[in-house]
Amino acid sequence: MIVASHREERTRISTERFFIKHDLPYNELHLTNDKTLLFKNCVAIVDDAPHILDEAKKSGLICTGLKWPWNKNTEHALFNNLEEVLYFILEELDLV
């Protein structure tokens, strides 16, 4: 799993600690303001920003994320927790 965050490079250690604390596996961590640069290597995008999800959809990727007040009125499949997000992706890939 590739994780991309808009955070600054100086937050890398605290970001990695967050993933370890919450038992969230990842293979790569990219700290960048332009997550769309990573789309060519992806099958699915999980994000909470509507504009990122819009770009992922335009690229033909599975796009989903967590539901928040700022994105709840979008057309994207949004969920209350990461387990639901994972199940959605697995369904989209016909793996369940």
Number of C-alpha atoms within 10 A of each C-alpha: 11 13 16 19 16 11 13 11 12 9 10 15 9 10 16 14 11 12 12 12 9 8 9 11 12 12 7 10 14 17 18 15 12 12 18 15 9 14 15 9 8 12 14 19 24 20 20 18 16 18 12 17 25 15 16 23 16 10 14 11 17 19 25 25 24 18 19 13 6 10 16 15 11 14 11 18 15 23 17 11 11 14 9 14 19 15 13 21 19 12 11 13 12 8 9 9
